[in-house]
Amino acid sequence: MEKKRKTSYLIIRILLTPTVVSLFIFGVLCLASYLVTKEGQHNVTVGFPYKFYEQFRVSGSHTNNWGWLPMNFTTDVLLIWTLSVAGYLYWLKNFYKPKDK
């Protein structure tokens, strides 16, 4: 029973660690894409590598318009999570040396 509990703990840890890292990376990439693409107060785009949110002003209008693409948001999230998990598994395989008890 103890071995089963330890195995499930390791599986959860292997998936939870890159998930937290991917949330951080996603936030940093969104902030960076916002800061890079901000043009004045009216034109803003968010998303990397796919733009999923845009705020803009049409000429002759005095209000801001906005739009977002849920499919691009989902693609960004899944792409960043997949790369984080792959990078973490690569690191575990090639660089991680467990402590012997």
Backbone as JSON, one array per atom type, in Angstrom:
{
  "sequence": "MEKKRKTSYLIIRILLTPTVVSLFIFGVLCLASYLVTKEGQHNVTVGFPYKFYEQFRVSGSHTNNWGWLPMNFTTDVLLIWTLSVAGYLYWLKNFYKPKDK",
  "N": [[0.82, -1.19, 0.0], [1.96, 1.23, 0.73], [3.83, 1.63, -1.29], [2.2, 2.06, -3.5], [0.99, 4.49, -2.78], [3.23, 6.18, -2.75], [3.96, 6.07, -5.44], [1.71, 7.25, -6.69], [1.91, 9.8, -5.59], [4.3, 10.67, -6.77], [3.54, 10.74, -9.49], [1.57, 12.72, -9.45], [3.14, 14.87, -8.61], [4.94, 15.05, -10.76], [3.27, 15.97, -12.78], [2.13, 18.27, -11.64], [4.18, 20.13, -11.05], [5.29, 21.07, -13.65], [2.92, 22.22, -14.51], [2.42, 24.4, -12.81], [4.67, 25.88, -13.44], [4.13, 26.36, -16.15], [1.88, 28.02, -15.94], [3.04, 30.31, -14.84], [4.84, 30.97, -16.94], [3.0, 31.42, -19.02], [1.64, 33.68, -18.02], [3.76, 35.55, -17.97], [4.43, 35.66, -20.71], [2.01, 36.66, -21.78], [1.9, 39.17, -20.52], [4.25, 40.29, -21.59], [3.62, 40.31, -24.35], [1.51, 42.08, -24.31], [2.78, 44.46, -23.42], [4.6, 44.88, -25.49], [3.01, 45.22, -27.77], [1.37, 47.35, -27.22], [-0.04, 50.24, -28.33], [-0.23, 53.41, -27.82], [-3.23, 54.39, -26.15], [-5.29, 52.87, -27.1], [-4.98, 50.68, -28.89], [-4.42, 47.39, -28.37], [-2.98, 44.2, -28.09], [-3.01, 40.8, -27.06], [-1.31, 37.81, -26.43], [0.72, 35.05, -27.21], [2.11, 32.41, -28.97], [-0.11, 32.92, -30.59], [-2.48, 35.42, -31.21], [-4.94, 36.21, -28.94], [-6.57, 38.12, -27.8], [-7.8, 41.34, -28.48], [-7.87, 44.82, -28.43], [-9.23, 47.67, -29.84], [-9.7, 50.72, -31.69], [-11.99, 51.89, -33.92], [-11.72, 54.01, -36.74], [-13.17, 57.21, -36.46], [-14.84, 56.54, -34.41], [-15.65, 56.86, -30.95], [-15.44, 55.06, -28.96], [-13.96, 52.18, -27.48], [-13.4, 49.09, -29.11], [-13.46, 45.55, -28.77], [-12.21, 42.2, -28.99], [-12.02, 38.66, -28.79], [-10.47, 35.47, -29.27], [-11.41, 32.39, -28.5], [-10.43, 29.88, -29.31], [-7.77, 30.36, -30.07], [-6.77, 31.13, -27.58], [-7.06, 28.73, -26.12], [-5.35, 27.12, -27.63], [-2.88, 28.42, -27.19], [-2.6, 28.03, -24.39], [-2.54, 25.19, -24.19], [-0.3, 24.63, -25.79], [1.83, 25.9, -24.42], [1.67, 24.52, -21.97], [2.2, 21.88, -22.82], [4.84, 22.15, -23.81], [6.09, 22.85, -21.43], [5.73, 20.54, -19.82], [7.1, 18.68, -21.42], [9.69, 19.78, -21.37], [10.21, 19.57, -18.61], [10.13, 16.78, -18.22], [12.28, 16.07, -19.86], [14.34, 17.33, -18.45], [14.21, 15.84, -16.06], [14.97, 13.33, -17.02], [17.57, 13.69, -18.07], [19.15, 15.38, -16.39], [18.48, 15.33, -13.69], [19.43, 14.13, -10.59], [18.64, 11.84, -8.31], [18.53, 11.87, -4.71], [20.19, 9.5, -2.77], [18.84, 7.44, -0.3]],
  "CA": [[0.0, 0.0, 0.0], [2.86, 2.38, 0.81], [4.45, 1.82, -2.6], [1.17, 2.64, -4.37], [0.84, 5.88, -2.38], [4.42, 6.9, -3.19], [3.89, 6.16, -6.89], [0.71, 8.25, -7.05], [2.47, 11.09, -5.22], [5.28, 11.04, -7.8], [2.83, 11.07, -10.72], [0.95, 14.03, -9.24], [4.22, 15.86, -8.57], [5.49, 15.19, -12.11], [2.34, 16.79, -13.57], [1.82, 19.54, -10.99], [5.31, 21.05, -11.16], [5.3, 21.82, -14.91], [1.68, 23.0, -14.65], [2.65, 25.67, -12.13], [5.66, 26.6, -14.25], [3.48, 26.83, -17.38], [1.04, 29.17, -15.59], [3.95, 31.45, -14.72], [5.33, 31.31, -18.28], [1.87, 31.97, -19.75], [1.43, 35.04, -17.53], [4.87, 36.4, -18.42], [4.29, 35.86, -22.16], [0.87, 37.55, -22.0], [2.32, 40.52, -20.13], [5.23, 40.77, -22.56], [2.95, 40.62, -25.61], [0.74, 43.3, -24.07], [3.68, 45.61, -23.36], [5.24, 45.09, -26.79], [2.06, 45.63, -28.8], [0.54, 48.49, -26.81], [0.19, 51.43, -29.15], [-1.07, 54.45, -27.24], [-4.2, 53.92, -25.17], [-6.44, 52.26, -27.74], [-4.68, 49.44, -29.6], [-3.73, 46.43, -27.5], [-3.16, 42.79, -28.42], [-2.44, 39.91, -26.06], [-1.2, 36.43, -26.84], [1.92, 34.6, -27.91], [2.34, 32.84, -30.35], [-1.36, 33.28, -31.27], [-3.17, 36.55, -30.6], [-6.28, 35.8, -28.54], [-7.36, 39.26, -27.35], [-7.43, 42.58, -29.15], [-8.68, 46.0, -28.17], [-8.92, 48.61, -30.91], [-10.66, 51.78, -31.93], [-12.27, 52.11, -35.33], [-11.64, 55.44, -37.03], [-14.45, 57.89, -36.39], [-15.57, 56.11, -33.23], [-15.08, 57.35, -29.7], [-15.44, 53.97, -27.99], [-13.06, 51.07, -27.79], [-13.96, 47.8, -29.46], [-12.57, 44.47, -28.36], [-12.6, 40.87, -29.42], [-11.08, 37.6, -28.4], [-10.63, 34.2, -29.96], [-11.21, 31.33, -27.5], [-9.63, 28.78, -29.86], [-6.36, 30.76, -29.96], [-6.43, 31.08, -26.15], [-6.9, 27.32, -25.78], [-4.14, 26.65, -28.31], [-1.74, 28.97, -26.44], [-2.49, 27.36, -23.08], [-2.11, 23.8, -24.4], [1.06, 24.63, -26.34], [2.77, 26.23, -23.35], [1.66, 23.42, -21.01], [2.9, 20.73, -23.44], [6.27, 22.43, -23.82], [6.57, 22.81, -20.04], [5.8, 19.13, -19.41], [8.18, 18.04, -22.18], [10.95, 20.28, -20.82], [10.41, 19.01, -17.28], [10.49, 15.37, -18.37], [13.64, 16.05, -20.41], [15.22, 17.66, -17.35], [14.24, 14.69, -15.16], [15.69, 12.22, -17.64], [18.98, 13.96, -18.38], [19.92, 16.17, -15.44], [18.07, 15.13, -12.29], [20.11, 13.05, -9.87], [17.94, 11.69, -7.01], [19.35, 11.63, -3.52], [20.08, 8.13, -2.26], [18.55, 7.43, 1.13]],
  "C": [[0.87, 1.26, 0.0], [3.49, 2.68, -0.55], [3.47, 2.46, -3.57], [0.98, 4.13, -4.05], [2.02, 6.71, -2.86], [4.41, 7.08, -4.7], [2.87, 7.22, -7.32], [1.18, 9.65, -6.69], [3.47, 11.57, -6.28], [4.6, 11.45, -9.1], [2.19, 12.45, -10.6], [2.02, 15.12, -9.24], [4.8, 16.1, -9.96], [4.57, 16.04, -12.98], [2.07, 18.15, -12.94], [2.94, 20.56, -11.14], [5.34, 21.77, -12.5], [4.02, 22.61, -15.14], [1.83, 24.36, -13.99], [3.64, 26.52, -12.93], [5.0, 27.15, -15.52], [2.53, 27.99, -17.1], [1.88, 30.44, -15.46], [4.43, 31.92, -16.09], [4.22, 31.96, -19.1], [1.61, 33.42, -19.32], [2.51, 36.0, -18.01], [4.76, 36.68, -19.92], [3.12, 36.78, -22.49], [1.23, 38.99, -21.65], [3.31, 41.1, -21.14], [4.56, 41.13, -23.88], [2.09, 41.86, -25.48], [1.65, 44.53, -24.11], [4.32, 45.91, -24.71], [4.26, 45.67, -27.8], [1.2, 46.82, -28.42], [0.94, 49.7, -27.63], [-0.74, 52.53, -28.63], [-2.02, 53.86, -26.21], [-5.27, 53.05, -25.79], [-6.16, 50.9, -28.4], [-3.84, 48.52, -28.73], [-4.01, 45.03, -28.04], [-2.43, 41.96, -27.37], [-2.42, 38.51, -26.64], [0.1, 36.15, -27.56], [1.92, 33.09, -27.9], [1.07, 33.23, -31.11], [-2.06, 34.39, -30.5], [-4.58, 36.11, -30.23], [-7.14, 36.94, -28.0], [-6.86, 40.5, -28.06], [-8.42, 43.67, -28.75], [-8.26, 47.06, -29.18], [-10.01, 49.67, -30.98], [-10.78, 51.98, -33.43], [-12.26, 53.6, -35.59], [-13.04, 56.05, -37.07], [-15.28, 57.51, -35.18], [-14.88, 56.63, -31.98], [-15.08, 56.28, -28.61], [-14.48, 52.89, -28.44], [-13.86, 49.83, -28.14], [-12.97, 46.73, -29.02], [-13.1, 43.16, -28.92], [-11.57, 39.86, -28.95], [-11.45, 36.32, -29.09], [-10.36, 33.07, -28.98], [-10.36, 30.17, -28.01], [-8.13, 29.11, -29.79], [-5.89, 30.74, -28.51], [-6.16, 29.63, -25.73], [-5.63, 26.75, -26.4], [-2.89, 27.15, -27.58], [-1.52, 28.23, -25.13], [-1.97, 25.93, -23.26], [-0.68, 23.71, -24.93], [2.09, 24.9, -25.24], [2.82, 25.12, -22.3], [2.42, 22.21, -21.55], [4.41, 20.95, -23.45], [6.85, 22.4, -22.4], [6.72, 21.38, -19.54], [6.95, 18.43, -20.12], [9.55, 18.5, -21.65], [11.25, 19.71, -19.44], [10.8, 17.54, -17.35], [11.89, 15.21, -18.94], [14.65, 16.33, -19.3], [15.33, 16.49, -16.37], [15.09, 13.56, -15.72], [17.19, 12.48, -17.73], [19.78, 14.63, -17.26], [19.61, 15.9, -13.98], [18.78, 13.91, -11.71], [19.42, 12.9, -8.51], [18.92, 11.42, -5.88], [19.12, 10.2, -3.07], [19.84, 8.18, -0.75], [19.02, 6.14, 1.75]]
}
